[in-house]
């Protein structure tokens, strides 16, 4: 089905939700529980939910006695190896309250580019959803290289939404919507609706989240939203604190109007954009 507006999120068949590192790690690790509450509520309504979660490196940093995000690849991989395990445990511990089982899916850009790997990933996620398992997707930072990466998990979430034919994509961050300039600056105004023809000329985007542990920002979210919307998914950008309202179809965040659903194999879309 095509989710033409925010209200349609409440009855969507399949939704991909992406949450950033700064929203669920460090001092904000406590936001996992209310995030899970919102996902579980949508799950109970019958919506198939896929969570794309950043945070492996940020979650692993304290266990490696790191105070800043590492810049060298080997330490990033080590932090991800430790953090991914802890992150999934935290999600499953919270999901246990609702008797929902999580399934971990780790992808690299090469998996999306390769026909066989992409087909395997698609088949696995379809089966998980059919079994009412909640897939939690992340980039496989432990084996990914600087040369072959998605770039950020906003783009990964958009590609996953295309891969599984999601009706909608919800991109969460620490800001409640897109603004005409960084929201901390005087005169910044929220942008509530973006149509396919809107150029966003004159809009100034900020950098990564305040915690400094992520890799994306408003510009990456816009690029990801455009990508998913062009493939036919409605896209909402809002804050992690608004996730329950967003999935209930309330009037929050910035909505990207989707293209009319195009009958085209996911592989065709993905080969043209990866």
C-alpha positions in Angstrom: 0.0 0.0 0.0 1.1 3.6 -0.5 1.2 5.8 2.6 0.3 9.1 1.2 0.4 11.2 4.4 1.3 11.0 8.1 -2.1 9.6 9.1 -1.5 6.5 7.1 1.4 5.5 9.3 -1.1 4.2 11.9 -2.4 1.6 9.4 0.7 0.9 7.3 1.5 -2.7 6.5 5.3 -2.4 6.7 7.4 0.4 8.2 11.2 0.8 8.5 12.2 2.9 11.6 15.8 4.2 11.8 17.3 5.5 15.0 20.7 7.3 15.3 23.6 6.7 17.7 23.1 9.9 19.7 19.5 8.9 20.5 20.2 5.5 22.1 23.8 5.5 23.4 25.7 7.1 26.3 23.4 9.3 28.4 20.5 8.5 26.1 20.6 4.7 26.4 17.4 5.1 28.5 15.6 6.1 25.3 15.6 2.4 24.1 12.7 1.5 26.4 10.3 4.2 25.1 11.4 3.5 21.6 10.6 -0.2 22.1 7.2 0.8 23.6 6.3 2.6 20.4 7.6 -0.2 18.1 5.7 -2.8 20.2 2.5 -0.8 20.0 2.7 -0.7 16.2 3.6 -4.4 16.1 0.5 -5.1 18.2 -1.6 -3.3 15.6 -0.3 -5.7 13.0 2.3 -3.4 11.4 5.5 -5.2 10.3 8.3 -3.2 11.8 12.0 -3.3 10.8 14.4 -1.2 13.0 17.6 0.1 11.5 19.7 1.0 14.5 23.0 2.8 14.6 25.0 2.8 17.8 27.3 -0.2 17.8 30.5 1.8 17.8 29.2 4.4 20.3 27.9 1.7 22.6 31.2 -0.2 22.5 33.4 2.9 23.2 33.1 2.8 27.1 34.1 -0.9 27.1 37.3 0.1 25.3 37.8 3.1 27.6 37.3 5.5 24.7 35.8 8.9 25.3 35.8 10.0 21.6 34.7 8.1 18.5 37.8 6.4 17.1 39.1 7.5 13.8 41.1 4.5 12.7 39.3 1.6 11.1 40.7 -1.2 13.3 39.5 0.5 16.5 36.1 1.3 15.0 35.8 -2.4 14.1 36.8 -3.5 17.6 34.3 -1.0 19.2 31.6 -2.2 16.9 32.2 -5.9 17.7 31.7 -5.2 21.4 29.0 -2.6 21.1 26.8 -4.6 18.7 26.5 -7.4 21.2 25.6 -5.0 24.0 23.2 -3.0 21.8 21.2 -6.1 20.7 21.1 -7.3 24.3 19.6 -4.0 25.4 16.9 -4.1 22.7 16.0 -7.7 23.4 15.9 -7.1 27.1 13.3 -4.3 26.5 11.4 -6.3 23.9 11.0 -9.2 26.4 8.3 -7.1 28.1 6.2 -7.6 25.0 7.2 -11.2 24.2 8.7 -9.9 20.9 11.9 -11.6 19.6 14.5 -9.5 17.8 16.5 -10.9 14.8 19.9 -9.3 14.1 20.6 -8.5 10.4 24.1 -7.0 9.7 24.7 -5.8 6.1 27.5 -4.3 4.1 27.2 -2.2 1.0 28.7 -5.2 -0.9 25.7 -7.2 0.2 23.3 -4.8 -1.5 25.4 -4.7 -4.6 25.7 -8.4 -5.0 22.7 -10.1 -6.5 23.0 -13.3 -4.5 23.7 -11.6 -1.2 20.9 -9.0 -1.7 18.4 -11.8 -2.5 19.5 -13.7 0.6 19.1 -10.6 2.8 15.6 -9.9 1.3 14.5 -13.5 1.8 15.7 -13.6 5.4 14.0 -10.4 6.4 10.7 -11.5 4.7 10.8 -14.7 6.6 11.6 -13.0 9.9 8.6 -10.6 9.4 6.3 -13.5 8.5 7.3 -15.1 11.8 6.5 -11.9 13.6 10.2 -11.4 14.5 11.4 -7.8 14.7 14.5 -7.5 12.5 17.1 -5.1 13.8 19.5 -4.0 11.0 22.8 -2.3 11.2 25.8 -1.9 9.0 28.3 -4.7 9.7 31.0 -2.3 11.0 33.3 -5.1 12.1 34.0 -6.2 8.5 33.1 -3.0 6.5 36.0 -0.9 5.1 36.3 2.8 4.4 36.1 2.1 0.7 32.9 0.0 0.8 30.4 1.5 3.2 26.8 2.8 3.1 28.2 6.1 4.4 25.5 6.5 7.1 22.6 4.5 8.4 20.0 7.0 7.0 21.0 5.7 3.6 21.1 2.1 4.8 17.5 2.6 6.1 16.4 3.9 2.7 17.9 1.0 0.9 16.4 -1.5 3.3 12.9 0.2 2.8 13.4 -0.4 -0.9 14.7 -3.9 -0.5 11.6 -5.1 1.5 9.0 -2.8 -0.2 8.2 -0.9 2.9 5.2 1.4 2.9 6.9 4.0 4.9 10.3 5.0 6.4 10.6 6.9 9.7 14.0 8.6 10.3 14.6 9.5 13.9 17.1 11.9 15.4 17.4 14.4 18.3 15.6 17.1 16.3 11.8 17.1 15.9 11.7 18.1 12.2 13.8 19.6 9.4 14.2 23.3 9.8 15.1 26.1 7.3 18.4 26.5 9.2 19.9 24.8 12.3 17.1 25.0 14.9 19.4 26.6 17.4 19.8 29.7 15.1 17.4 32.6 15.3 14.6 32.6 12.7 14.8 28.8 12.1 11.4 27.6 11.0 10.2 23.9 10.8 9.5 22.4 7.4 6.3 20.3 7.7 5.9 19.0 4.1 8.3 18.3 1.2 7.0 17.4 -2.2 9.0 15.7 -4.9 9.4 19.0 -6.8 10.6 21.0 -3.8 14.2 22.0 -4.3 15.0 23.2 -0.7 17.1 26.0 -2.1 18.1 28.3 0.7 17.8 25.7 3.4 20.9 25.4 5.6 21.5 22.0 7.2 23.3 21.4 10.4 26.0 18.8 11.2 25.8 15.6 13.2 23.9 15.2 16.4 24.9 17.0 19.6 26.5 14.0 21.1 29.1 13.8 18.3 29.0 10.0 18.0 27.0 9.7 14.8 28.0 10.0 11.2 24.9 11.6 9.6 23.1 14.9 9.8 20.1 16.7 8.3 21.5 16.6 4.8 22.0 12.8 4.9 18.4 12.4 6.1 17.1 14.5 3.2 19.1 12.5 0.7 17.9 9.2 2.2 14.3 10.5 2.4 14.4 11.5 -1.3 15.7 8.1 -2.2 13.0 6.2 -0.4 10.2 8.5 -1.4 11.2 8.2 -5.1 10.8 4.4 -4.7 7.3 4.9 -3.4 7.6 5.0 0.4 6.3 7.9 2.5 9.0 9.3 4.7 8.8 11.1 8.0 11.7 12.8 9.8 11.2 13.6 13.5 12.8 13.1 16.9 13.2 9.9 18.8 11.0 11.3 21.5 8.1 11.7 18.9 8.3 8.1 17.7 5.1 6.9 19.4 3.2 9.9 18.0 4.7 9.4 14.6 3.8 5.7 14.3 0.2 6.6 15.5 -0.2 9.0 12.5 -0.1 12.2 14.5 0.9 15.5 12.9 4.6 15.7 13.8 7.9 16.1 11.9 8.6 16.6 8.3 6.7 14.5 5.7 8.2 13.6 2.3 5.4 12.9 -0.2 6.1 9.6 -1.9 6.2 8.8 -5.6 3.3 6.7 -6.8 4.2 3.1 -6.1 6.3 2.0 -9.0 6.0 -1.7 -10.0 9.7 -2.4 -10.3 11.9 -5.1 -8.7 13.8 -4.0 -5.7 17.0 -5.1 -7.3 16.5 -2.7 -10.2 16.1 0.2 -7.9 19.0 -0.7 -5.7 21.4 -1.4 -8.6 20.8 2.2 -9.8 21.5 3.9 -6.5 24.2 1.8 -4.6 
